[in-house]
Amino acid sequence: MGAPRKWSPERKARLLELLSQGVQRGQAAKACGMSWQGIAKHVKTDPELAREVEEAEMTAHERVEDSLYRAAVLEGNMKAIEFYLVNRLPDRWKSVRRREAGNELHQHVHISADAARSEIRGIADRLRARARGIEPSNGHRSGNGHA
């Protein structure tokens, strides 16, 4: 086994770039010539690095979230709409799965039409605000292309 690789500014920059692209921690560490366990030691002792890792991972998550918004609102993808609403507003929307005759699995989403229209309008408004670079009210950053 070779000598352990040392932590460096170059490795840090590469790690953060990979994490922001959605590469999983272990794979990103391996691409940097290290193990995640080795990097985790630095993360635990360096609050700035911990914040940067969290920010990089959030960038990747926000890209997926933006794609989900686009699929739901702009493309009218019903699965995306359902996924968003059931997971973001569980008190107002719920997905019910049940087995019926013939042992087939059926899934139903329960919501009123008025609530659906209201929620879709709200999503569309937030998307338009993001497109204009206006800070959304949910606390996520915007205006950097990764809102």
N, C-alpha and C positions, 0 to 999 in steps of 0.2 A: 504494500500500500504506500502511495506517495505521501509527501509532506502535506499537511493541511494547508489549504489556501487561506491567505490573509484577507481580511476585510479591507476594502479600499474604496475611495470615492468613485472609481470607475465601476466597481462591482455594485455599489449602492445605486448609482444612476441606472445601470442595466436592470437591476432588480425592480426598481420603481417603475421603469418603463414597461417591463413585462407584466407586472401586476396591473398597471393601468390598462393594458390590452386584454386583461381577463385571464391571463395565464395563472394557473393555480400555484400556490406558494411553493410546494415541493418541486414542481417542474421549473419554476422561475429560479429557485435556488440552484438546482442542478445545472441550468443553463449558465449560471454565474460561477460554476465550478465549486459550489459549496452545498452543504445540506441545510434544510430549513432549521434543523436543531441548532446548527452553528449560527445561523443568522438570527434565530430567536433569542439567543443570548445577548446579541447586540440590541435587539428591539427592547428587551426587558431592562437594559441598563441605559438606554438612550431615548428619553421621552420624545425628542424631536424626530428620531427615526421611526418610532412607533406611530407618531402622528402622520408622517409622510407615507408609511405603509398603509395606514387606514385610508388616507386621502387617495392614494393610487388605486386601491381596491374599490373605493367608492366611485371613482371615475368609471371603472369598468361596469359596476352595477348600474350607474346612471345611464350608460349607453344602452344597456338592455332595457331599462325602464323607459327610455325615450322610444326605443323600437316598439315596445309594448303599447305605448300611447299612440304612436303612429298607426300601428296595426288596428287598434281599437277604434280610433276616431276617424282617421283619414281613409282607412281601407274598409272599415265596418266589419272587421273580423270578429265574429261573435264569440269565439273561444277566447280571444284576447280581452274582449269586453267583460266576459264572464269572469275570467281569471283576475282581472284588475279589481272589479267590484267586489267579488267574494272575498278577496284577500285584503283589500284596503278598507272596506266598510262592512265587516262581518256582522255588525249589529243590524244593519239595514238589508243586507243581501246574504243569502246562504244557498249553498249547493247541497242538494239532497240526493244521495245515491241509495238505490234500493233494488233488490232482486224481485222480479215479478215472475209470473207464470212462464215456464220454459227456462227458468234460471238465467234470464237475460238481465244484465245490469243496465238500469236506466238512471239517468242523471237529470235532475230538474233544478232550475234556479227559480226561486220564488222572489218576486218583486212586483211592486205596482208599476203601471205604465207611467204615472206621473213621476214617481221616484226615478225611474229609468231615464226619462227625458231630462229631468233636472240634473242628474249625475252626468249624463253625456254632455249637456251644455256646459257644466262646470269643467269637465275634462277638456272640452274644446277651447274654452276660455283660457285655461292654463297653458295649453299648447300654443295658442296665439301669443300669449304673454311671453312664453319662452322664446318663441321665434323672434319677437321684438327685443329680447334681451332684458326683459323686466324681471326683477327678483320675484320668484313665486312665494306665496305665503306659507308654504310648508317647510321653509328653512333650508331647502337645498340651494346650492349656489347655481348661478346661471351666468350667461354672457361669456362663457369660456368655450363654447362649443360642445361641452359635455354636461349640460344641465341635467 
